[in-house]
Amino acid sequence: MALAAAAAGGVWALQDSPSTPAQNASALPTATVARTDMVSTADVDGTLSFAGRYTVLAAGGGRITWLPRTGGVIERGERVYGVNGHGVPLFYGSTPFWRDLKPEMSDGRDVLELERNLVALGYGSGLAVDRSFTSATAQAVKAWQKDLGVKRTGAVKPGDVVMQPSAIRVTKVEAITGAAAGGTVLTASGTKRRISVKLPVSEQNLARKGAEVRVTLPGGKTATGRISSVGSVATAGSANSQSQTGDGTQNATIPVHIALDGTNGAGILDGGPATVGFTSTEHKDVLAVPINALLAAADGSYKVNVVDAAGNVRPVPVKLGIFDGDAVEVGGDLDAGMKVQVPRS
C-alpha cells in the first residue's frame, strides 16, 4: 500500500517528532474524514464501437433506386433502400420472411413477426397478434401498403421488407443505384454503444455479467457501464520473434463486452480507444481521507494530522486500505467528521 500511495503523488514526507507540541492549524487547509463506500479498480484498455454486425441483402428483383448514407440510423418502418422507386422498410424481428405471407397460409412465426410490426407501426386496430394470417391481417397489410405507395395486395413477399433485430446504423454501402437488386446492399451495426476489452485470463475473476464498471472515453470524459457478456474462449496472446515458448498461453485473453449506461461523451466515434475500470475490491461503510492527507514515515508507516475544534493538531497513526480515485481507506483512532490537514494547493 505504501507503493500505491506514493504513486498517487500526494503523500507528505513525515518528520518524526512525537514530542512536538500541538501546532496551530491556520497555516494549512483541512479536509473531512468521510464514512463512505470504497471501490478499487483495475484498468484495462478497450475499444469503443457500436454493438452488433448485420448484413442487408436485397431480394425480389428490380433496380436499386435509392441508398442510405453511411452513418445513418434507420428505425422500424423507415426505408433501408429503394427498389423501382419505392422504399423497402425495416421491420424488427428475429425470423426473416422466407415465404409469401397471405390469406389461407399455414400458421407460423413469420406471421407473428409481421403482425407485431404492423401493430407497432399503427396498423393493428382489431388485429390479434398471433401466428395466424387472418382477414384482419390482410386489411392491416393493405392499409400499410397504401401508405407505402405500393400495390395493395394484402400479401407480403420476402423482398418487401428488411428484417433485423432492432434499429440499425449503416456502416458501409455495398450496392450502387441502378444496379440489379440482389446480393449485399449494405452492412450495418446496432445503434447502442459498447466497449470491447481483451481481458487477461489471469484477471477473468474481475468480469461478472451485469457488474458495473467505470469507463474513460476518448477526450477524458467518464461514464458508467455494465458488463453485457463475458467470453468463454481464450485467445492466445500476441507473439513475435522474441517470444518464448508458453508466452501465448501466459498472455491469453478472453473477450468482454461492456454496454454504456449513456452515450454522453461517446460522440460518433466507431473504433475509438477507451479504458475500463473493473472493480477488484469493494469495501462498504469505511473511513476515508484524501490521499494527500497522508504523512509517510521512513519506516513505511503512515499518519494524518487531525485538527480539533480549537485548532490544535495531533498526529494519528493510520493503516491504509484500498484506494479509490483521490481518496484512501484508513483505519485508526479516527471518526467521521474529523478534520485532517492537507497541503495547500
VENMO-V118661 format. One record per residue. N is the residue number from 1. SS is DSSP state (2 for helix, 1 for strand, 0 for the rest). PSI is psi in degrees with one decimal (NA if undefined). NEAR is the number of other ideal C-beta (glycine too) atoms within 8 Angstrom. Layout:
n: (N:N)
ss: (SS:SS)
psi: (PSI:PSI)
near: (NEAR:NEAR)
This chain:
n: (1:2:3:4:5:6:7:8:9:10:11:12:13:14:15:16:17:18:19:20:21:22:23:24:25:26:27:28:29:30:31:32:33:34:35:36:37:38:39:40:41:42:43:44:45:46:47:48:49:50:51:52:53:54:55:56:57:58:59:60:61:62:63:64:65:66:67:68:69:70:71:72:73:74:75:76:77:78:79:80:81:82:83:84:85:86:87:88:89:90:91:92:93:94:95:96:97:98:99:100:101:102:103:104:105:106:107:108:109:110:111:112:113:114:115:116:117:118:119:120:121:122:123:124:125:126:127:128:129:130:131:132:133:134:135:136:137:138:139:140:141:142:143:144:145:146:147:148:149:150:151:152:153:154:155:156:157:158:159:160:161:162:163:164:165:166:167:168:169:170:171:172:173:174:175:176:177:178:179:180:181:182:183:184:185:186:187:188:189:190:191:192:193:194:195:196:197:198:199:200:201:202:203:204:205:206:207:208:209:210:211:212:213:214:215:216:217:218:219:220:221:222:223:224:225:226:227:228:229:230:231:232:233:234:235:236:237:238:239:240:241:242:243:244:245:246:247:248:249:250:251:252:253:254:255:256:257:258:259:260:261:262:263:264:265:266:267:268:269:270:271:272:273:274:275:276:277:278:279:280:281:282:283:284:285:286:287:288:289:290:291:292:293:294:295:296:297:298:299:300:301:302:303:304:305:306:307:308:309:310:311:312:313:314:315:316:317:318:319:320:321:322:323:324:325:326:327:328:329:330:331:332:333:334:335:336:337:338:339:340:341:342:343:344:345)
ss: (0:2:2:2:2:2:2:0:0:0:0:1:1:0:0:0:0:0:0:0:0:0:0:1:2:2:2:0:0:1:1:1:0:1:1:1:1:1:1:1:1:1:1:1:1:1:1:1:1:1:0:0:0:1:1:1:1:1:0:0:0:0:1:1:1:1:1:0:0:0:0:0:1:1:0:0:0:0:1:1:1:1:1:0:0:1:1:1:1:1:1:1:0:0:0:0:0:0:0:0:1:0:0:0:0:0:0:0:2:2:2:2:2:2:2:2:2:2:2:2:0:0:0:0:0:0:0:0:0:0:0:0:0:0:2:2:2:2:2:2:2:2:2:2:2:2:2:2:0:0:0:0:0:0:0:1:0:2:2:2:1:1:1:1:0:0:0:1:1:1:1:1:1:0:0:0:0:0:0:1:0:0:1:1:1:1:1:1:1:0:0:0:1:1:1:1:1:1:1:1:2:2:2:2:2:2:0:0:0:0:0:1:1:1:1:1:0:0:0:0:0:1:1:1:1:1:1:1:1:1:0:0:0:0:1:0:0:0:0:0:0:0:0:0:0:0:2:2:2:2:0:0:1:1:1:1:1:1:1:1:0:0:0:0:0:0:0:0:0:0:0:1:1:1:1:1:1:1:1:1:1:1:1:1:1:1:1:1:1:1:2:2:2:0:1:1:0:0:0:0:0:1:1:1:1:1:1:0:0:0:0:1:1:1:1:1:1:1:1:1:1:1:1:1:0:0:1:1:1:1:1:1:0:0:0:0:0:0:1:1:1:0:0:0:0)
psi: (-30.2:-38.4:-40.1:-39.7:-42.3:-37.0:-26.8:-15.9:18.7:22.1:133.2:154.2:133.2:129.5:114.0:112.2:70.8:-19.0:-1.1:130.4:163.2:141.3:160.7:135.2:4.7:-21.3:-18.6:147.5:169.9:162.4:160.0:136.6:121.2:146.0:121.5:180.0:136.2:140.0:125.2:133.6:154.2:120.6:133.4:134.8:144.0:-170.9:128.9:133.2:-176.0:139.5:144.3:148.9:124.2:150.4:128.6:121.8:144.2:143.4:157.3:-5.4:-175.1:-171.1:139.4:124.3:-8.5:143.1:148.0:168.9:151.3:133.8:-11.0:145.7:131.0:127.1:173.7:133.4:-16.6:153.3:138.7:-40.6:170.6:142.7:127.5:36.4:0.7:144.7:144.3:109.3:164.4:130.5:151.0:133.3:171.1:-9.0:108.3:149.9:123.1:-0.9:166.9:132.3:117.5:169.3:149.3:12.4:165.8:155.3:155.1:166.4:-29.3:-34.6:-41.8:-43.1:-42.4:-49.7:-36.2:-43.2:-38.5:-43.7:-44.3:-29.3:1.1:17.9:24.5:22.4:116.0:8.0:126.1:121.8:101.5:-158.9:7.2:131.9:104.7:179.8:-32.0:-36.5:-44.4:-40.5:-40.1:-39.9:-42.1:-40.8:-40.1:-43.6:-35.8:-44.6:-26.6:-20.5:24.6:170.9:132.3:84.6:-22.9:3.6:155.7:128.9:159.5:-35.8:2.2:-19.5:163.9:124.1:122.5:161.3:-30.7:-166.8:149.8:156.3:123.8:122.9:-30.1:131.6:121.2:-34.2:172.3:149.2:142.8:-15.5:159.3:140.2:97.2:148.7:-157.7:124.4:-46.2:164.6:153.3:166.3:176.5:179.8:-6.5:139.8:146.1:164.3:131.3:132.4:138.2:96.7:127.4:136.9:-32.1:-17.0:18.6:-19.4:-14.3:-21.0:110.7:127.0:130.5:-12.3:145.9:143.7:159.8:140.3:132.6:119.9:166.7:136.1:-2.7:-1.6:149.7:156.1:173.5:157.5:177.2:145.5:118.5:-27.3:149.3:120.7:155.0:-1.7:122.6:145.2:134.8:144.5:162.3:148.4:153.9:-171.6:-20.6:-6.9:149.4:160.5:130.2:-11.8:-39.2:-38.6:-42.7:-34.8:18.2:149.9:162.1:148.0:135.0:132.5:137.7:128.1:127.5:142.0:-24.8:169.2:8.0:121.0:-14.0:-25.1:-144.4:11.3:136.4:99.6:8.8:157.6:151.8:156.7:131.5:127.1:104.6:138.4:119.1:-34.4:141.4:125.0:125.3:147.6:55.6:167.1:143.3:149.3:161.7:144.9:-36.3:3.3:-12.4:141.2:118.1:130.3:162.6:-26.1:6.0:0.2:170.1:152.2:165.4:151.2:110.5:134.1:122.2:-179.3:-26.7:-3.5:7.4:147.8:134.7:135.4:135.9:119.1:141.3:150.9:136.4:143.8:-127.4:159.6:140.1:99.9:-123.0:10.0:159.1:139.9:136.5:148.0:143.1:-163.7:66.8:155.2:151.9:138.3:-17.6:157.9:135.4:146.9:144.5:156.5:153.5:130.8:NA)
near: (6:9:6:9:15:9:6:12:5:9:13:8:6:11:4:6:5:5:4:5:4:5:7:7:13:5:4:9:7:10:10:8:15:9:8:8:8:14:10:11:11:9:8:12:8:13:10:15:11:12:10:8:7:11:8:14:7:15:8:10:7:8:9:17:9:9:11:12:6:8:7:8:8:13:7:11:8:9:11:14:16:12:14:7:5:9:10:13:12:16:12:12:11:4:8:7:14:5:7:8:13:10:10:4:11:3:8:8:7:12:15:11:14:15:15:11:14:14:11:10:9:5:11:11:5:4:12:7:8:8:7:8:12:8:6:9:15:13:9:14:16:11:9:11:12:8:6:9:5:6:4:7:7:10:10:10:9:10:10:8:10:10:11:12:8:7:11:15:13:15:12:7:10:8:14:6:8:6:8:7:14:6:7:10:14:16:11:13:13:12:9:9:11:13:15:11:13:11:14:10:9:4:11:10:4:10:13:7:8:5:10:7:14:10:15:9:13:11:5:6:9:9:13:11:13:11:14:8:8:11:8:4:5:8:9:8:11:5:7:5:3:4:7:5:3:6:10:11:8:7:10:12:11:15:12:14:12:16:11:14:7:6:6:6:10:10:6:4:8:9:6:10:8:13:10:16:11:14:12:7:7:8:10:6:5:12:12:13:16:11:13:11:12:16:13:13:10:5:4:6:7:15:12:16:13:12:11:8:3:4:9:10:12:8:11:11:9:13:8:12:11:10:11:11:4:7:13:15:14:14:9:9:4:13:6:7:5:9:11:15:12:10:7:4:3)
